[in-house]
Amino acid sequence: MREDVESLDIRDVTANWVNAQILERQIGERVKALADLSDTPLFFGRLDYLHAPGADRAEGAGGERFYIGRRHVHDADGDPMVIDWRAPVSQPFYRASRKDPMDVGLRRRFGYTRGDITAYEDEHLSDPEPSGGAATSRLLQQEIERPRVGPMRDIVATIQPEQDEIVRSGLGGTVCVQGGPGTGKTAVGLHRVAYLLYAHRERLARTGTLVIGPNRSFLQYIEQVLPALGELTVRQGTVDDLVAHVEVRGADDAAAAVVKGDARMAQVLRRALYAHVGAPEEPVVVVRGSRRWRVPAYELQEMVGELLDRDIRYGAAREALPQRIAHAVLVQMERSGEAPDDRVQDAVARNSAVKAAVKQVWPVVDPAKLVLRLLTDAEFLASHARGLLSEEEQKTILWAKPVRSVKSARWSAADAVLIDEAADLVERTHSLGHVVLDEAQDLSPMQYRAVGRRCTTGSATVLGDLAQGTTPWATRSWEEALGHLGKADAVIEELTAGFRVPTDVIAYASRLLPHIAPGLAPVASVRENPGFFELRPVRGDAEVVAACEESLRHEGSTGLIAADARIPALAQALTSAGIAHLAPGEETTDRARLTLVPASLAKGLEYDYVVLDEPRAVVDGEPDERTGLRRLYVALTRAVSGLTVTHTSALPPELG
């Protein structure tokens, strides 16, 4: 297929140079999408249908045999050899069961080792249920537990029925997925994007798609999932990337960040912005030739009032005002017997008297300057925050020192979000077709609003776990968060089956749930292998390094997770022992399989084996006990096969 595309001759089919350039780029993108990944098999399953298609049969089945893979593959004659996993005919591979075989007689799973078929497993769905309930697929378990080196990989071969329902949900609705560690919520979100691009490719090609992650390390970890499925057009970024109107060089303390991230700040900004609109007190006199046309002040006041009542963007209303004034002048011209056209109206709208009146009544406002004034002018803030923010809250966000200009200001990440809100009040933010928001529980209400502006006319997939919220403003409920996002009608789904984290590990970590997220259902691991788990008292860093060396004797990746303050000392200990180690986001290789991970960056990452250093230090590294315990919960649940907890201090009592 790739050779066919590369051999295309476009010399006689393009009308001009521009068309040729566009077509060449499209051909290049198609060749790239058809890249053959040596360790990634094209097909992983087979479906043998029973009957010809009918009213109640799977569409296009016809008693045929279909191989299911990551993308569509056809032979030289154009006949399909492998069916895309997203096609309707592939759906029974994920959802068929003996109770509901979906007209499938046999489902075959293939096992691979480094891209070579090494096993297969047949499931005859027409056979009676085995005694003791449904048997777990051995190959499915092996694929889930397969050691991982490198970035996150796709899960198309292991998608479960409850995950598949979310993946194939329609483009029109927003879905929020609450999922504990190891439930596959991130993979579900990425595969939903891939499915939507398959089912609605033309629409999303026009409107665009975006994946938002918590930090760069996380994005580097997941960046290969969609390309492995042939999808190369999805942009990835963080919330900070979205709101990068100014350079962020400063930081807020927790109290200031909480207030700046509160949804009430949106109303404060709106008040401050529209306070710039004044009441016209003088008429506008337009001179054209020997005639003078006068628009009285009361008419100007009516125009301004109508524009304010329409609640359109500040900038759009400002652009509409001169046209309104010009229209009033044209009405007077017509009454006097003249016959002006649109060109005359545009000329009047550009008249110096009209422009001067608009500048005085509805001045241009720079969003960054507006936020800067709010944060540095106590009187200005007080007048627009009255009834919204307390005096104490106002003092919390006011800057102690005056700032000369927008460029010299030491903006924080929360300030950049405020500027983005103000910019949207002035001019509408471009909306995308679909946005995936991962680790959403850590966003502030104002950050939710910033993301929501990017999908006002589109939909979203919101992924997170309330128990893993580690910011002072962490989400308290998904209903509240979805309201700030502008998607209050979203469907909330919960994933409770754990596929990634071993039974013993998730059971131990779940001891923290009553203290960090009361009422939240614990994850129930479906892994038959309980995994390796050990609590190991140690006397120093040398014994922590020894625990890492033990983990590295196993195949796969190892993560050494520690409190941020412990990272320099552990890095020195690893170097002294001659053990190469990577930073989060750097791709592991066969030669470098150990990653040294600050606890603050562990969220969303997975390793075959984890050594967790000093849980008490992880808790103490956060501003409050609850946030510290949540950070510890995240760190405890990063292991896929084994976890060793090393400690010199006593373990937190919440762990029992």
Secondary structure by P-SEA (a helix, b strand, c coil): caaaaaacccccccccaaaaaaaaaaaaaaaaaaccccccccccbbbbbccccccccccccccbbbbbccbbbbcccccccccccccccccccccccccccccccbbbbbbbccccccbbbbbccccccccccccccaaaaaaaacccccccccccccccaaaaaaaaccccbbbbbbcccccaaaaaaaaaaaaaaaacaaaaaacbbbbbcccaaaaaaacccccccccccbbbbccccccccccccccccaaaaaaaaccaaaaaaaaaaacccccccbbbbbbcccbbbbbcaaaaaaaaaaaaaacccaaaaaaaaaaaaaaaaaaaaaaacccccaaaaaaaaacaaaaaaaaaccccccaaaaaaaaaccaaaaaaaacccccaaaaaaacccccccccccccccaaaaaaaaaaaaaacccccccbbbbcccccccaaaaaaaaaacccbbbbbbbcccccccccccccaaaaaaaaccccbbbbbbcccccccaaaaaaaaccccccccccccccccccccccccccccccaaaaaaaaaaaacccbbbbbcccccaaaaaaaaaaaacbbbbccccccccccccccccccccccccccbbbbccaaaaaaccccaaaaaaaaaaaacccccbbbbbbccccccccc
